[in-house]
Amino acid sequence: MSFRYDFVPTPFGHALAVFSDTGIVGFDLSEAEDPNVPWLLESFIRRLGATIDHDAGAADALAHLLAAYFEGEPIRFDEHLSFDWRLIDGFARAALESVCEIPWGETMSYGEVAIVAGSPGAARAVGTACRLTPFSVIVPVHRVIRSDGTPGHYGAHPERKRFLLDLEREAGSRS
């Protein structure tokens, strides 16, 4: 199995996209100004137990999808990309696969996702899966909110979650 990476521009800065021979393994929004941050790659290298080669252009299709998404087009990434789920399994994977089913512009609570994923009462585990997802944005964990209707956090960036929710709400109201 070979792994490759490329960077994709987003409104939040450059994101690292890692691919295997079977699909996308991870999409990580960098917090750094320089997209060539060694710790991002080192984290994936450690988790994959393999080297990852730079492949300029590997993320071109993803970049086009993201550009359309950020322009307000209701993109469902799992319909356009093959996901390689090797970095997540068990209930966390079931939770994230359930999150992929949340329609554009809609939300579900952590508890509702737990029910759909087959483990009622596992709302905290859904929160952990969302926080640790290797697929930021392309698995729409931003659509998972607290039971009281408030957005909650998005890693250390609740403003990003609000941005994504507002983007989808505003684009939906234009159509």
Secondary structure by P-SEA (a helix, b strand, c coil): cbbbbbcccccccbbbbbbccccccccccccccccccaaaaaaaaaaacbbbbbbcccaaaaaaaaaaaaacccccccccccccccccccaaaaaaaaaaaccccccccaaaaaaaaccccaaaaaaaaaaacccccccccccccccccccccccccaaaaaaaaaaaaaaaaac
